[in-house]
Amino acid sequence: MKHVLLILITIGLTTYSNTLHAQQFKVFDVPPSHSIEGMFEVDAGGNRSGLEYDLIKKIAADNGWKIKWVMLTNVEADPRLGMLKQGWIDLTIYSVTITDERKKDVDFSVPYFESGTGIIVLKDSKITKLKDLSGKRIIAQERFTSYRAVKEFDNSIKVISNNDYSVIEEMLDDIVRGKLDGFANDYHYLQALVKKDPRFRLLKQPVNKEEFGIAIRKGLPNSVQEKINASINKLKKDGWFKKYAESESTK
């Protein structure tokens, strides 16, 4: 059985006399080893940083909502949307790609970040362009959008499911052993991975383009989505995202 640790941002909401009151934000926290550089990072001291962390803080501040951090461990597969569907949480912000299929189960905020599916290969691999992937063995996490993106990009690519692997490190080791040719995941996640692991190189061109949004449990008052969207749109108008990206690039 596979187990993963994920950051899930959730908000607990209570309704009194038809008035929406924020009770608290429940944030499912993770150890530093599962941080996503630049997006949501946690250091050894439990200090958090990154675009998504700062964004959810601003949204909470705009609406008078409180945040509570909770550690979640030993969760099977990817619980981000499953927990929303079950009603265990109300919101999730952790690099969740907006798709029409997911909209059947959850609502989404307006997009706050553009990414895509990237692929890493060994640093000395002869694979340098997307067209070189034809017939290659690329592993991807089946419940993530990157799995379908690679299959749809080129049906000659042998897309391998991660079902036989417990952790990403095992997949990377099989690339080094020559059992696999590459690993597909969110482009920004892979950018951070190759910085830390010099054995690998990220193909410059992403397979597709995707947008991240805050996933919202269906059944919540429309005002929740409206307030989140208003906060994000205001930050866009004020140039907050652009300034954030510029400040990160100088680090």
C-alpha positions in Angstrom: 0.0 0.0 0.0 1.4 3.4 -1.0 1.5 6.2 1.5 2.3 9.9 0.8 2.4 13.1 2.7 0.7 16.1 1.2 0.0 19.7 2.1 -3.7 20.4 2.0 -5.2 23.8 2.7 -8.7 23.6 4.1 -11.1 26.1 5.6 -13.7 25.2 8.2 -16.8 27.2 7.8 -19.9 27.6 10.1 -23.2 29.2 9.3 -25.1 31.2 11.8 -28.5 32.7 11.0 -27.7 32.6 7.3 -24.5 34.6 7.8 -21.2 32.9 6.8 -18.7 33.1 9.6 -15.1 31.8 9.3 -14.3 29.4 12.0 -10.8 28.4 11.0 -8.5 27.4 8.2 -7.2 23.8 8.7 -3.9 23.3 6.9 -2.7 19.8 6.5 1.1 20.2 7.0 4.0 18.1 5.8 7.7 17.7 6.7 10.3 19.6 4.8 11.1 16.6 2.6 7.7 17.1 0.8 8.0 20.8 0.3 7.6 22.2 -3.2 10.2 24.9 -3.7 8.8 28.3 -4.5 5.2 27.1 -4.1 4.8 25.7 -0.6 7.9 25.1 1.5 8.3 24.0 5.1 11.7 24.1 6.8 13.0 22.0 9.7 11.7 24.5 12.2 8.2 24.4 10.7 8.5 27.8 9.1 6.4 28.0 5.9 6.9 30.1 2.8 6.2 30.1 -0.9 3.6 31.5 -3.3 0.7 29.2 -2.3 1.4 29.8 1.4 1.5 33.5 1.0 -1.5 33.5 -1.2 -3.7 31.6 1.2 -2.6 33.9 4.0 -3.6 36.9 2.0 -7.0 35.4 1.1 -7.6 34.6 4.8 -6.6 38.1 5.9 -8.9 39.7 3.3 -11.9 37.7 4.5 -11.1 37.6 8.3 -10.6 33.8 8.1 -8.2 32.0 10.6 -5.6 29.4 9.8 -4.8 26.3 11.8 -2.0 23.9 10.7 -2.5 20.2 11.0 -0.1 17.4 10.2 -1.6 14.7 8.0 0.4 11.4 7.5 -0.2 7.9 6.0 -2.8 9.0 3.5 -3.3 6.7 0.6 -2.6 8.0 -2.9 -3.6 11.7 -3.5 -6.3 12.8 -1.0 -6.6 16.4 -2.1 -9.9 16.0 -4.0 -11.1 12.9 -2.4 -11.3 14.6 0.9 -13.2 17.4 -0.6 -15.7 15.0 -2.1 -16.1 13.3 1.2 -16.8 16.6 2.9 -13.8 16.2 5.3 -12.3 19.5 4.1 -13.7 22.6 2.3 -10.8 24.0 0.3 -7.5 22.7 -1.1 -4.6 24.7 -2.4 -1.5 22.6 -3.3 -0.8 22.9 -7.0 -4.2 21.5 -8.0 -4.7 21.6 -11.8 -8.1 22.9 -13.0 -9.7 20.4 -15.4 -13.2 19.9 -16.7 -13.3 16.4 -15.2 -12.4 17.6 -11.8 -15.1 20.3 -12.0 -17.7 17.6 -11.9 -16.6 16.8 -8.3 -15.3 20.2 -7.0 -15.6 23.9 -7.7 -12.5 26.0 -8.5 -11.4 29.5 -8.0 -10.1 31.6 -10.8 -6.6 30.4 -11.9 -3.7 31.8 -9.8 -0.7 30.1 -11.5 0.2 28.7 -14.9 2.2 25.6 -15.2 2.3 22.4 -17.3 3.5 18.9 -17.5 7.3 18.6 -17.6 9.6 15.6 -18.1 13.0 14.9 -16.6 15.6 12.5 -18.0 19.1 11.6 -17.0 21.5 14.5 -17.5 23.5 12.6 -20.2 20.4 11.2 -21.9 20.1 11.5 -25.7 16.5 12.8 -25.1 16.7 16.5 -25.6 13.3 17.4 -27.2 9.8 16.3 -26.8 9.9 14.5 -30.2 12.6 12.3 -28.8 10.1 10.7 -26.3 8.5 8.5 -29.0 8.6 4.9 -27.8 10.2 5.8 -24.5 9.2 4.6 -21.1 8.0 7.6 -19.0 6.6 7.1 -15.5 3.9 9.3 -14.1 1.6 9.4 -11.1 -1.6 7.9 -12.3 -3.9 10.2 -10.3 -2.2 13.3 -11.5 -2.9 15.2 -14.7 0.6 14.6 -15.9 -0.2 10.9 -16.6 -3.0 11.7 -19.0 -1.1 14.6 -20.5 1.8 12.4 -21.6 -0.5 9.7 -23.0 -2.5 12.3 -25.0 0.7 14.0 -26.3 2.1 10.9 -28.1 0.4 7.5 -27.9 3.7 5.8 -28.8 5.1 6.8 -25.4 4.9 3.9 -22.9 3.4 5.7 -19.9 4.2 3.7 -16.8 1.9 4.0 -13.8 3.5 4.6 -10.4 1.4 1.8 -8.8 4.4 -0.4 -8.2 6.3 2.4 -6.5 6.0 3.7 -2.9 7.9 6.9 -3.3 9.3 9.1 -6.1 12.9 8.3 -5.1 12.2 4.7 -6.3 11.1 5.9 -9.7 14.2 8.1 -10.0 16.4 5.2 -9.1 14.9 3.1 -11.9 15.6 5.9 -14.4 19.3 5.7 -13.3 19.2 1.9 -13.6 17.9 2.2 -17.2 14.5 0.6 -16.5 12.8 3.9 -17.2 13.6 6.8 -19.5 12.0 9.7 -17.7 9.5 11.0 -15.1 6.6 13.3 -15.8 5.1 15.7 -13.2 4.2 19.4 -12.8 6.9 21.5 -14.6 7.5 23.8 -11.6 7.9 20.8 -9.3 10.5 19.3 -11.6 12.4 22.5 -11.8 12.9 22.3 -8.1 13.8 18.6 -8.3 16.6 19.0 -10.8 18.2 21.8 -8.7 18.5 19.3 -5.9 19.4 16.2 -7.9 22.1 16.9 -10.5 21.6 13.4 -12.0 18.6 14.7 -14.0 17.8 17.3 -16.6 14.4 18.9 -17.3 13.3 19.1 -20.9 12.9 22.8 -21.7 9.5 22.5 -23.4 6.5 21.4 -21.3 4.1 18.8 -22.7 1.1 21.0 -22.2 -0.1 24.1 -20.4 -2.1 23.9 -17.2 -3.5 26.3 -14.6 -3.7 25.9 -10.8 -6.8 26.9 -8.8 -8.1 26.6 -5.3 -10.4 23.6 -5.2 -13.6 24.2 -3.3 -16.0 21.6 -1.9 -19.4 21.6 -3.7 -22.2 22.6 -1.5 -20.5 25.6 0.2 -22.3 29.0 -0.2 -21.4 30.7 -3.4 -20.1 33.6 -1.4 -17.0 31.5 -0.5 -15.9 31.1 -4.1 -16.8 34.7 -4.8 -14.7 36.0 -2.0 -11.7 33.8 -2.9 -12.0 35.0 -6.5 -12.3 38.6 -5.5 -9.1 38.3 -3.4 -7.2 36.6 -6.3 -8.4 39.1 -8.9 -7.5 42.0 -6.7 -3.9 40.6 -6.2 -3.7 40.2 -10.0 -4.8 43.8 -10.6 -2.4 45.1 -8.0 0.5 43.3 -9.6 1.2 41.1 -6.6 1.8 37.9 -8.5 4.2 39.7 -10.9 6.1 41.3 -8.1 6.2 37.9 -6.3 7.7 36.2 -9.3 10.3 39.0 -9.7 11.4 38.8 -6.1 11.7 35.0 -6.3 13.9 35.3 -9.4 16.4 37.4 -7.6 16.9 34.9 -4.7 
